[in-house]
Amino acid sequence: MATKKEKKVREIIDLDHDTLMDLWDNVGYKGDSHELNGETYTHVDKINTSDKSDGDSWDYIIQRKSDGKHFKFNVWDAGSHNGYVFEDKFLKEVFPKTVTTTKYK
């Protein structure tokens, strides 16, 4: 009999726009860290998501130092008169997954 795969519960950290902007300003480059609510978060990856939006957009992956959990937030460049937009006002826990890519030369 097959067993049901347990669904992982993802931690969500609610934030307002100004807090997200401050976080983004301080973790812009891989390795940059920022303290938020007494916790240190470090930028570990940036994923281009522009093919899923109306302009340039990215998922930022950050890691919480205290427990090693990974979180993501998305920022979208809405143009010169709209600025940068955070569609979701929270950090969402994500789980690293290794993917193998085959290249032919």
The 8 nearest C-alpha neighbors of each residue, nearest first, counted from 0:
[[1, 2, 3, 4, 5, 6, 7, 8],
 [2, 0, 3, 4, 5, 6, 7, 8],
 [1, 3, 4, 0, 5, 6, 7, 8],
 [4, 2, 5, 1, 6, 0, 7, 8],
 [3, 5, 6, 2, 1, 7, 8, 0],
 [6, 4, 3, 7, 2, 8, 1, 9],
 [5, 7, 4, 8, 3, 9, 94, 2],
 [6, 8, 9, 5, 94, 4, 10, 93],
 [7, 9, 6, 10, 92, 5, 11, 93],
 [10, 8, 92, 7, 11, 91, 93, 94],
 [9, 11, 92, 91, 8, 12, 90, 70],
 [10, 12, 91, 90, 92, 13, 9, 89],
 [11, 13, 90, 89, 14, 91, 10, 92],
 [14, 12, 89, 88, 11, 90, 15, 91],
 [15, 13, 89, 88, 18, 19, 12, 16],
 [14, 16, 18, 17, 88, 19, 13, 89],
 [15, 17, 19, 18, 20, 88, 14, 85],
 [18, 16, 20, 19, 15, 21, 14, 22],
 [17, 19, 21, 20, 15, 16, 22, 14],
 [20, 18, 22, 16, 21, 17, 23, 15],
 [19, 21, 17, 23, 18, 22, 24, 16],
 [20, 22, 18, 24, 19, 23, 17, 25],
 [23, 21, 19, 25, 20, 24, 18, 26],
 [22, 24, 20, 26, 25, 21, 27, 19],
 [25, 23, 21, 22, 27, 26, 20, 19],
 [24, 26, 22, 23, 27, 33, 21, 32],
 [27, 25, 31, 23, 42, 28, 32, 24],
 [26, 28, 25, 24, 23, 31, 29, 42],
 [29, 27, 31, 26, 30, 42, 25, 43],
 [30, 28, 42, 43, 31, 44, 27, 26],
 [29, 31, 42, 41, 28, 43, 32, 26],
 [32, 30, 26, 42, 28, 29, 41, 27],
 [33, 31, 41, 40, 26, 42, 30, 39],
 [32, 34, 40, 39, 25, 35, 26, 41],
 [35, 33, 39, 38, 37, 40, 36, 32],
 [34, 36, 38, 37, 39, 33, 40, 22],
 [35, 37, 38, 34, 39, 33, 18, 40],
 [36, 38, 35, 34, 39, 33, 40, 65],
 [39, 37, 35, 34, 36, 40, 63, 65],
 [38, 40, 34, 33, 64, 63, 35, 32],
 [39, 41, 63, 62, 33, 32, 61, 64],
 [42, 40, 32, 62, 61, 31, 30, 43],
 [41, 43, 61, 29, 30, 26, 31, 44],
 [44, 42, 29, 61, 60, 41, 30, 62],
 [45, 43, 60, 42, 59, 29, 46, 61],
 [46, 44, 59, 58, 60, 57, 47, 43],
 [45, 47, 58, 57, 48, 59, 44, 60],
 [46, 48, 57, 49, 56, 58, 45, 55],
 [49, 47, 57, 56, 50, 51, 46, 58],
 [50, 48, 55, 56, 52, 51, 47, 54],
 [49, 51, 48, 52, 47, 53, 54, 55],
 [52, 50, 49, 48, 53, 56, 54, 55],
 [53, 51, 49, 54, 50, 56, 48, 55],
 [54, 52, 55, 49, 51, 77, 50, 56],
 [55, 53, 52, 49, 76, 56, 77, 75],
 [54, 56, 49, 76, 75, 57, 53, 52],
 [57, 55, 75, 49, 48, 74, 76, 47],
 [56, 58, 47, 48, 46, 74, 73, 59],
 [57, 59, 73, 46, 72, 45, 71, 60],
 [60, 58, 45, 71, 72, 44, 73, 57],
 [61, 59, 71, 44, 70, 43, 45, 42],
 [60, 62, 42, 41, 70, 43, 69, 40],
 [61, 63, 69, 41, 40, 68, 67, 64],
 [64, 62, 40, 67, 68, 65, 39, 66],
 [63, 65, 67, 39, 66, 40, 62, 38],
 [66, 64, 63, 67, 38, 39, 68, 40],
 [65, 67, 68, 64, 63, 62, 69, 38],
 [68, 66, 63, 64, 62, 65, 69, 40],
 [69, 67, 63, 66, 62, 70, 92, 64],
 [70, 68, 62, 93, 61, 92, 63, 67],
 [71, 69, 92, 91, 93, 61, 60, 90],
 [72, 70, 60, 59, 91, 90, 61, 58],
 [71, 73, 90, 59, 58, 91, 74, 89],
 [74, 72, 58, 57, 85, 59, 75, 71],
 [73, 75, 85, 57, 56, 84, 83, 58],
 [74, 76, 56, 84, 83, 77, 55, 85],
 [77, 75, 83, 55, 78, 56, 82, 54],
 [78, 76, 81, 82, 83, 75, 84, 54],
 [79, 77, 81, 82, 76, 80, 83, 54],
 [78, 80, 82, 81, 77, 76, 83, 84],
 [79, 81, 78, 82, 77, 83, 76, 84],
 [82, 80, 77, 78, 79, 83, 84, 76],
 [83, 81, 77, 78, 79, 80, 76, 84],
 [82, 84, 76, 75, 77, 74, 81, 85],
 [83, 85, 75, 74, 86, 77, 76, 82],
 [84, 86, 74, 87, 73, 88, 75, 83],
 [85, 87, 84, 88, 73, 74, 75, 72],
 [88, 86, 85, 89, 73, 72, 90, 74],
 [89, 87, 14, 15, 13, 85, 16, 86],
 [90, 88, 13, 14, 12, 87, 91, 11],
 [89, 91, 12, 72, 71, 11, 70, 13],
 [92, 90, 11, 70, 71, 10, 89, 93],
 [91, 93, 70, 10, 9, 69, 11, 71],
 [94, 92, 70, 69, 91, 71, 95, 9],
 [93, 95, 96, 69, 92, 68, 70, 9],
 [96, 94, 93, 97, 69, 68, 98, 60],
 [97, 95, 98, 94, 93, 99, 69, 60],
 [96, 98, 95, 99, 100, 94, 93, 101],
 [99, 97, 96, 100, 95, 101, 94, 102],
 [98, 100, 101, 97, 102, 96, 95, 103],
 [101, 99, 98, 102, 97, 103, 96, 104],
 [100, 102, 99, 103, 98, 104, 97, 96],
 [103, 101, 100, 104, 99, 98, 97, 96],
 [102, 104, 101, 100, 99, 98, 97, 96],
 [103, 102, 101, 100, 99, 98, 97, 47]]
